[in-house]
């Protein structure tokens, strides 16, 4: 009887040991499979050089900016003059025309607009800022007739051609009263909208103008809130405040707070982003259904979804990209043409040098669950990367060589397995 019980106990023990061994084997297999998947799935990149020049050979040339349509603006110095040209990346040296010329220190800021036929540029002249819209098709400026005040910025609708502009108006009693009624203590610009011909300017609101959505349905406005008392030592703000409010105390100013609004194409306010004060970096998705938003003192960025309903529009945060490290920033994010992924630069801040010392180009899915590096941390990306219209990535590399030379190139990156990365 005792021997039978011992035999049963032995068999149970062996069965338990077999089960434990089997469980360990299954666990090892699953971990191995997971590890293989984690290690093996990497971006498969084809790199193609579209343009290259060395400043030893082309010392007078420099790339200013590029567009998703592979267009480019570059500068060329000759004697005491500098010229800015429009061309395509592929025809850098063979097909170009002049946009504007000036003295050797002339350095306008160029920007491609949502409309591929229009660019804008601005520069300072005799203590005033000049803002120009340039039509590539006709190789001429677009003049805003009967504009109100001194214009700060232009934004052109990619669909209607209507122009949203921001201007500093003369503080007539009517204008001053309008701003005082709104409770504004630091005078913001005024925002107007006009037609493509530059006629019939119509006041929209006081604030700071933002870009149109790619489908032309909406545009953005940063509007000031009512301010709270705030002690500030910034001399330029004191001077600006004293200019408009001479009786105000020298150091009693008002903290400037802004919130983001979406307006309809005809200028009606639709919705306020209530939890995103002081937005600094804002980019539309190509489909006009999402916004990338980065606020002041934010090391990451938010992806906001915009939905249009019969009752109006709603906004909802999909995700917030933030690695929790104040010394690592996620800069210059852009949503891909298909709306499924985001490109950004992950930058490491060196507190000793007080500058970024490591930068890598990264790609992530739209909800931020999977992030992959596309370049090494030692590579310097001079201009923020762009998605081309066909879904490849364009970037400008600016590499230092020996003898303080510079080698500048425009590179196209093609991710062959992008669907596999984010499936």
C-alpha positions in Angstrom: 0.0 0.0 0.0 2.8 2.3 0.9 4.7 1.5 -2.2 1.6 2.4 -4.3 1.3 5.8 -2.6 5.0 6.5 -3.2 4.6 5.6 -6.8 1.6 8.0 -7.2 3.6 10.8 -5.6 6.5 10.1 -7.8 4.3 10.2 -10.9 2.6 13.5 -9.8 6.0 15.0 -9.2 7.2 14.0 -12.6 4.0 15.4 -14.2 4.5 18.7 -12.4 8.1 18.9 -13.4 7.1 18.2 -17.1 4.5 20.9 -16.9 7.0 23.4 -15.5 9.6 22.5 -18.1 6.9 22.9 -20.8 5.8 26.3 -19.5 9.5 27.5 -19.4 9.9 26.3 -23.0 6.8 28.2 -24.1 7.9 31.3 -22.2 11.3 31.1 -23.8 9.8 30.7 -27.3 7.4 33.6 -26.8 10.1 35.9 -25.4 12.5 34.9 -28.2 9.8 35.6 -30.8 9.0 39.0 -29.2 12.7 39.8 -29.0 13.2 38.8 -32.7 10.3 41.0 -33.8 11.6 43.9 -31.7 15.1 43.7 -33.0 14.4 42.8 -36.6 11.8 45.4 -37.5 13.9 48.4 -38.5 13.4 51.1 -41.2 14.7 49.9 -44.5 15.9 53.2 -46.1 17.0 54.0 -49.6 18.9 57.3 -49.7 19.2 59.3 -52.9 21.3 62.4 -53.2 19.4 65.0 -55.3 21.9 67.9 -55.1 25.4 68.5 -53.8 27.8 71.4 -53.7 30.9 72.3 -51.8 31.6 75.8 -50.7 35.2 75.5 -52.0 33.8 75.3 -55.5 30.5 77.2 -55.1 31.4 79.6 -52.3 28.8 82.1 -53.4 25.8 79.8 -53.3 23.6 78.8 -50.4 20.2 76.9 -50.2 17.5 79.0 -48.4 14.6 76.6 -48.3 12.9 73.7 -50.2 9.3 72.7 -50.8 7.3 69.4 -50.8 7.1 69.8 -54.6 10.9 69.7 -54.8 11.2 73.4 -55.6 13.9 75.5 -54.0 15.1 79.0 -53.3 18.8 79.7 -53.2 21.0 82.7 -52.9 24.1 83.7 -54.9 26.6 86.5 -54.0 28.3 88.5 -56.8 30.5 91.4 -55.7 28.5 93.6 -53.3 25.1 92.2 -54.4 23.1 89.1 -53.5 20.4 87.5 -55.6 17.7 85.1 -54.6 16.6 82.6 -57.2 13.7 80.2 -57.7 14.4 76.8 -59.2 13.7 73.1 -58.9 16.1 70.8 -57.0 16.8 68.7 -60.0 17.5 71.8 -62.2 19.6 73.7 -59.7 22.1 75.1 -62.1 20.2 75.0 -65.4 16.7 76.5 -64.9 16.3 79.4 -62.5 14.9 83.0 -62.3 15.5 85.9 -60.0 12.9 86.7 -57.3 14.7 89.7 -55.7 18.1 91.3 -55.4 19.7 93.5 -52.8 23.0 94.5 -51.0 25.3 91.9 -49.7 23.7 92.0 -46.2 20.2 91.8 -47.7 18.7 88.6 -46.0 14.9 88.2 -46.5 13.0 85.4 -44.9 11.3 83.1 -47.5 8.5 80.7 -47.0 6.6 78.4 -49.4 2.8 78.6 -48.9 0.1 76.0 -49.1 -0.4 77.2 -52.7 2.6 75.9 -54.7 2.3 78.9 -57.0 2.9 81.4 -54.3 5.8 82.2 -51.9 6.1 84.9 -49.3 9.2 86.7 -48.1 9.9 89.5 -45.6 12.7 91.9 -44.8 13.5 95.0 -42.8 13.8 98.3 -44.5 14.4 101.6 -42.7 13.0 100.3 -39.4 9.9 98.9 -41.0 9.2 95.3 -42.0 8.2 94.6 -45.7 6.1 91.5 -46.4 5.7 90.4 -50.0 3.6 87.7 -51.8 5.3 86.5 -55.0 3.5 84.6 -57.8 5.8 82.1 -59.4 3.6 81.7 -62.5 3.8 85.4 -63.5 7.1 86.1 -61.8 5.7 89.1 -60.1 4.6 90.5 -56.8 0.9 90.3 -55.6 0.0 93.7 -54.4 -2.6 94.1 -51.6 -4.5 97.2 -52.6 -6.1 99.4 -49.9 -4.5 97.4 -47.0 -5.2 98.7 -43.5 -2.1 99.7 -41.5 1.4 98.3 -41.8 1.3 94.6 -42.7 3.1 92.1 -40.5 2.3 88.8 -42.2 0.3 87.3 -45.2 -1.4 83.9 -45.4 -2.9 82.9 -48.7 -5.8 80.5 -49.0 -4.8 77.5 -51.2 -8.4 77.3 -52.6 -9.9 80.7 -53.0 -6.8 82.8 -53.1 -8.2 85.1 -50.4 -5.5 86.7 -48.3 -5.5 86.8 -44.5 -3.2 89.5 -43.3 -2.1 90.9 -39.9 -1.5 94.6 -39.6 -0.6 97.3 -37.1 -3.2 100.0 -37.4 -2.9 103.6 -36.6 -4.4 104.0 -33.1 -7.3 106.3 -34.0 -9.9 106.9 -31.3 -12.2 104.3 -32.8 -9.5 101.6 -33.0 -8.2 102.4 -29.5 -11.7 102.2 -28.1 -12.3 98.8 -29.8 -9.2 97.3 -28.3 -9.9 98.8 -24.9 -13.4 97.3 -24.9 -11.8 93.9 -25.5 -9.7 94.4 -22.4 -6.4 94.4 -24.2 -3.5 96.1 -22.4 -0.8 95.2 -24.8 -1.9 96.2 -28.3 -2.0 93.2 -30.7 -2.2 93.5 -34.4 -5.5 93.6 -36.3 -6.5 90.8 -38.6 -8.1 91.4 -42.0 -9.2 89.3 -44.9 -9.3 90.4 -48.5 -9.9 88.8 -51.9 -7.2 87.6 -54.3 -7.0 90.9 -56.0 -6.3 92.7 -52.8 -9.6 94.7 -52.7 -12.3 94.9 -50.1 -10.3 94.3 -46.8 -12.6 93.2 -44.0 -11.8 93.3 -40.3 -11.9 89.9 -38.6 -10.5 90.3 -35.0 -7.6 91.6 -33.0 -4.9 89.0 -32.6 -2.2 87.1 -34.5 -3.0 85.5 -37.8 -2.2 81.8 -38.5 -2.1 79.7 -41.6 -5.0 78.3 -43.6 -5.9 74.7 -43.6 -4.8 72.9 -46.8 -8.4 72.5 -48.0 -9.1 76.2 -47.5 -12.0 75.7 -45.1 -10.5 77.2 -42.0 -7.7 79.5 -40.7 -6.1 79.9 -37.3 -5.9 82.9 -35.0 -4.0 83.4 -31.8 -6.1 85.6 -29.6 -5.0 87.4 -26.5 -6.8 86.7 -23.3 -7.5 89.2 -20.5 -4.3 89.7 -18.7 -3.3 89.5 -15.0 -1.0 92.0 -13.2 2.6 90.9 -13.7 5.9 92.5 -12.8 8.2 92.4 -15.8 11.6 93.9 -16.5 11.7 93.7 -20.3 12.5 97.2 -21.5 11.0 96.8 -24.9 7.6 95.7 -23.4 7.7 98.7 -21.1 8.3 101.1 -24.0 5.5 99.5 -26.1 3.1 99.7 -23.2 4.1 103.3 -22.3 3.7 104.3 -25.9 0.0 103.4 -25.9 -0.8 103.9 -22.3 1.3 106.8 -21.0 -0.3 107.0 -17.6 0.4 103.4 -16.8 3.0 102.7 -14.0 6.5 102.0 -15.2 6.7 98.3 -14.2 3.0 97.4 -13.8 2.4 95.4 -17.0 0.2 92.6 -18.1 1.2 89.0 -18.8 0.5 88.2 -22.5 -1.5 85.1 -22.8 -2.8 83.7 -26.1 -5.2 80.9 -27.0 -5.7 79.3 -30.4 -8.9 79.6 -32.3 -10.2 78.0 -35.5 -12.1 80.4 -37.8 -14.2 79.6 -40.9 -13.0 80.7 -44.3 -15.4 83.7 -44.2 -14.1 84.9 -40.8 -16.5 83.4 -38.2 -15.0 82.1 -35.0 -15.7 78.4 -34.6 -13.9 76.9 -31.6 -11.2 77.7 -29.0 -8.4 75.3 -27.9 -9.1 75.9 -24.2 -6.2 73.9 -22.7 -3.4 75.0 -25.0 -2.2 78.5 -23.9 0.7 80.2 -25.6 0.9 78.0 -28.8 4.3 78.4 -30.5 4.5 75.7 -33.2 1.4 74.9 -35.2 1.2 72.7 -38.3 -1.8 71.4 -40.3 -2.0 67.8 -41.5 -2.2 67.6 -45.3 -5.8 66.3 -44.9 -6.8 69.3 -42.8 -8.2 66.9 -40.1 -5.4 67.2 -37.6 -3.1 69.8 -36.0 0.3 69.5 -34.4 0.5 71.9 -31.6 3.4 72.8 -29.3 3.0 75.3 -26.5 5.5 77.4 -24.7 7.8 75.5 -22.4 6.6 72.2 -23.8 9.4 69.7 -24.7 7.1 67.6 -26.8 4.0 68.3 -28.9 0.3 67.3 -29.1 -1.6 65.8 -32.0 -5.1 67.3 -32.2 -7.9 65.8 -34.2 -10.5 68.2 -35.8 -13.9 66.8 -36.6 -16.6 68.6 -38.6 -20.2 67.8 -37.6 -23.7 69.3 -38.4 -23.5 71.2 -35.1 -20.0 72.6 -35.9 -16.5 71.4 -35.2 -15.0 69.5 -32.3 -11.3 69.1 -31.3 -9.8 66.1 -29.4 -6.2 65.3 -28.4 -5.1 62.0 -29.9 -1.8 61.8 -28.1 1.0 63.9 -26.6 4.6 63.2 -27.6 6.9 63.8 -24.6 9.8 61.6 -23.3 9.7 63.3 -19.9 13.3 64.5 -20.2 13.8 68.3 -20.1 17.1 67.9 -21.9 15.6 66.2 -24.9 13.3 68.1 -27.3 11.0 66.8 -30.0 11.3 69.5 -32.7 9.7 70.4 -36.1 7.1 67.6 -36.3 5.2 67.1 -39.5 2.3 64.7 -40.4 2.8 62.5 -43.5 0.7 62.9 -46.7 -1.3 59.8 -45.8 -1.9 61.0 -42.2 -0.5 57.8 -40.6 2.9 58.8 -39.4 4.8 61.8 -38.0 8.4 63.0 -38.8 10.3 64.9 -36.1 13.8 65.7 -34.9 14.8 64.4 -31.5 17.4 66.9 -30.1 19.6 66.5 -27.0 20.4 69.8 -25.2 23.9 70.2 -23.8 23.6 72.4 -20.7 27.4 73.2 -20.7 27.5 74.3 -24.3 23.9 75.7 -24.2 23.1 74.3 -27.6 21.9 71.0 -29.2 24.8 68.6 -29.5 23.0 65.5 -30.8 20.1 65.4 -33.3 18.4 62.4 -34.9 15.6 62.3 -37.4 12.8 60.1 -36.2 9.5 58.7 -37.4 6.5 57.6 -35.4 2.9 56.4 -35.9 0.2 59.0 -35.4 -0.5 57.8 -31.8 3.1 57.7 -30.7 3.3 54.0 -29.8 6.2 53.2 -32.2 9.2 55.5 -32.7 12.1 54.7 -35.1 15.3 56.6 -35.7 16.2 57.3 -39.4 19.6 59.0 -39.0 22.5 58.8 -36.6 22.8 61.2 -33.6 26.0 62.6 -35.0 24.4 63.9 -38.2 23.5 67.5 -38.5 20.2 68.4 -40.2 20.3 72.0 -41.1 16.7 72.6 -42.2 13.7 70.8 -40.7 12.8 67.8 -42.9 9.9 67.8 -45.2 7.5 65.2 -46.5 7.4 65.4 -50.3 4.0 65.1 -52.0 4.6 61.5 -52.9 5.5 60.4 -49.3 9.3 60.5 -49.4 11.4 62.6 -47.0 13.5 65.6 -48.1 16.2 67.1 -46.0 19.1 69.5 -46.3 22.4 68.2 -44.9 25.1 70.7 -44.0 28.4 68.8 -43.2 31.6 70.4 -42.1 34.7 69.1 -43.9 38.4 69.8 -43.5 39.8 73.3 -43.7 36.5 74.8 -42.5 34.8 73.9 -45.8 31.1 73.0 -46.0 29.4 70.3 -48.1 25.7 71.0 -48.6 23.3 68.4 -50.1 19.6 67.8 -50.6 18.8 64.2 -49.8 15.7 62.1 -50.4 14.9 59.2 -48.0 12.6 56.4 -49.1 11.3 54.1 -46.3 10.6 50.8 -48.1 8.9 49.0 -45.2 6.9 51.9 -43.7 3.7 49.8 -43.7 5.4 47.0 -41.7 6.8 49.5 -39.1 3.3 50.6 -38.1 1.0 47.7 -38.8 
